[in-house]
Amino acid sequence: MKEKILQNISKNSRLSTEDLAAMLAATPEEIQQAMQEMEDQGIICGYPTLINWDKVEDDDRITALIELKVAPERGRGFDKVAERIYQFGEVESLYLMSGGFDLTVIIVGKSMKEVARFVATKLAPMESIVSTATHFVLKKYKEHGLSLVEGKASDERQLI
């Protein structure tokens, strides 16, 4: 039941306990208890709202994805470096990666200059950071499994 609760609230955190109970053939008390257990265990960490900031007037947010190559610390690997990075208020997300770089940092700033200043003054000077590569998000189409564009994409294939 817990996995089904998680699947449902990951798409709509506004579902009430009663709605979830009806959907999952359970009682509201069972749902509430399961959710409380998952919160206590750190499985449910919060209930954020997905906002399409491109539609908010006078909002000049810019999202940047920053690739970091890191020299891991002996005995702690990447955890100590990651802990220092995720403490910065600008950091929205931080991921350990496989492939050509080690960490991905996602930040939101008011301008490219502000993002560049963050990289230059806070990330790059860290002794464990070997190199950085910053990419700016130009447009978001889908986030957290939800489409941010209006209308449905048309299927342009011809029927045979």
N, C-alpha and C positions, 0 to 999 in steps of 0.2 A: 504494500500500500504506500510506503514512503516514497518509492520511486515514482509512482503515479502522481502523488502530491507534487513532487518536485517538477515533473514534466508539465503539469498544469500551471503551477505558479511561476515557472520560468517564462511562460508566454504572457501571463496576466496575473500580476501580483495583487490585483484588486479583488480577486475571487474571494468571496466570503467563506467562512468555515462551513456554513450551511450549504452553499453551492457546491463546495468540494465534497461534502458528505453525500449529497444527492448524486453527484457524478460518479462517486466511487463506492456507492452502496455501503456507506458507513454512517456512524452517528457523528454529529458535530463534536461531541466530547472526544471521540477517538481521533478525529482529525486534529483537534486542538492539542491533544496529548502528543501525537506524532510530531506535529510541527514544533512544539516546545522542546521535545527531545532532540530534534534536528538542530534547533537553535542552540541548545546547550552543548551539543557535540561539535558545533562550528560548521555543520553541513550547510545550514541556512545562515548566511552572513549578513543579510540585509534585504531590503525590498526596494531597489532603485527604480526610478521611472525613466523610460526611454523617451528622450526629447529630441525632436528634429530641430536643432538650433538654426538650421538654414532658413527656417520659416519665421524665426523670431526677429522682428524689426529691430534695428539698431544693435544687433549683436554681432560683434566682429571676432568671434572665436576662431582660432586656427588649431587644428589637431596635427600633431607631429608624431611620427614613429621614428624612434632613434635606435639604431643597431649599435650594440656595444661589443667590442672584443675585450675580454677581461682576463687578467692573470689571476687564476683562483688562488685563494690563500691556503696555505698548508694546514691540513686538519679540518678546515671549515668549508673548503670548496668555494662555491659561488655564494653561499648563504650570507656570509658576513658582508660582502659587497652589496648584495641585493637588499639586505636590511638597511644599510646606509642610504641606498637610493630610494627605497619606497617611503622613507621618512619625509622626503621633500613634498611639500604641499602641492606642487605643480604636477606630480606624478599621478596619472589616472590609473594606469595599469603597468605591471612589470612581469615579464615572462622569461623563464629560462628556456633557451632554444637549442635545437640540434641544427647542424649545418654549418654555414659559413661564419656565423657570429654566435655569441654566447647569450646575451640578454637583449630583450626588446623592451624599451621604455616608451610608453605612450603618454604624452602630455598635451594639455590644452593651454594655449596662451592667447593673449590679446593681439599679438602680431608676430610676424616672422622674426622681427628683431628681438622680441621678448624671448622667443624660443631659442634663438641663437645665443642670447645672453645666458640663459639657463645652461645650455650645453657648455659654453665657454667658461663660465664661472663656477659651476657646481659639478658637472659631470667630468669634463675633460681633465681637470686638475687632480682628480682622485688617483692615488698611486696605483691602484689595481687596473685602471682603465688603460687599455693599450691603444684603442682607436674607436672613433665614433663615425656613424653615417646617419644623417638626418634626412627624412623623407616627409614631405608635407601632404596631408590629405586634401585633395582638391574637391571631391564630392563623395558623399556617403550614399550608397544605394540600399544597403541592407545592414542592419546591426542587431545583434542578439537574436537572430533568426527572424526579424521583422523587417518588412520592406519600408523604406523611407520615401519611396516615390509613389506618386498617385497613379491610379489606373493599373491595369494588368498589361504585361508585355504581350504583344500579339504574336501568334505563331505564323511566321512568314513562309513556312514550307508549303508546297503545293500538294494537294491531295491527289493521289494517283489511284 
